[in-house]
């Protein structure tokens, strides 16, 4: 990730705050996050009101494979009712992550606070006494450690060390989502996406060996060498749904631009040609989707080679592409890169519950590749995608008796039919919608969906309501056929 020197004004901010107007102080406090956004989108932060702000300092012991961290979270109750507790998710404790996260200390304000573990140690409960009233804010401090697993080099590794690559997504306690029904503490099955979160602002300081290449969500604003042979990288970003961290001593980088966004491709030395190809696919997808849905708002975008075999994974401002697609499975490379880039719109910018409604972001992201293939390749190539990637696999699922209602929690599926239904059948719903309303109206629906729910959370009902309003059509028959019915 490109590194820049933090402006002097930020360094001097604590000294100057007393002689600056309150409005200017508030504005300057947003300066680190603004540097992660293109100028046209820097006003988005203030428009979101009091969203959570994380300040995280984390150190890596590369020999012991441990993380030691402290985070402060400024949290405002934006709900319509008082809160008697706050939950954080400890995603490294998920079975599919295979890590071990422990919280040593919690404090609310300046007072140590009791806490308990729930949901199979994947959630931390902090009781609030007194309750937090609507509009009130508090500061929470958590000290934590993570034991990072080591995987075999021939095994896919979502979280841990493998092939010289340290993958650390969701390495910190992440605020759970609170809605009218309460706190979301669902534990997703291993074949489904695990994380559901709201946008927040992040300042993160990562201390790691000096020879480590450190890649994060957001933008690296400063890197400082330390006398003990380590470095501290200062990063900031937001509004982002979560914050990811990748490291390796081996990474090389190639860069280009997609409009005003710097695009970086990090790859292992033997995979230079694959790294260059991935870079070009990612930049092309960023441009295509910016033209189609709305401009990508962040100043940087990173594509990182990861020990995921032939699969990929998305995080805000950063996607992972499995090492197999840098060499032995090059034929699937472009599609996977384009798919993961699409998630920057459908998951990152427009959020949805990927645990209880996984089809909404996955189906839409899958089908967005159809629009990319129309723009970059040809209608024949796009139609071939519909036939071979979605329709035929779905027909196979029906023939095997594996069809299911599309709008279900990921736990309602099996590893055998999850991708058939969530990805293929979900994409076929959007294709049927596209065919019913036509090109111009379909694109208008997508742009309005982004406009209305950017940095928010949408439900399937929200999408259907919006699509009917924009198109002026009754779309319930299509929705019933592809989303609510099993053959």
Secondary structure, DSSP 8 states (H G I E B T S, - for coil): --B----HHHHHHHHHGGGS-HHHHHHHTTHHHHTTB-GGGTTHHHHT-S--EEEEEEEEETTTTEEEEEEEEEEE--SSS-EEEEEEE-GGGSTTT--EEEEEEEEETTEE---EEETTTTEEEEEEEEEE-TT-EEEEEEEEEEE--B--TTS--SSEEETTEEEEET-S-EE--EETTEE------TTS-------EEEEEEEEEETT-EEEESSEEEEEEE-TTSEEEEEEEEEEES--EEEEESS-EEEEEEETTEEEEEEE-GGGHHHHHHHHHHHHHHHHHHHHHT----BSEEEEEEES-TT-EEEETTEEEEEGGGGTTTGGGHHHHHHHHHHTTTBTTTBB--TTTSHHHHHHHHHHHHHHHHHHHT-HHHHHHHIIIIIIHHHHHHHHTT----SSS-GGGS-TTTHIIIIIIIHHHHHHHHHHHH-HHHHHHHHHHHHHHHTTSB--HHHHHHHHHHHH-S--HHHHHHHTS---
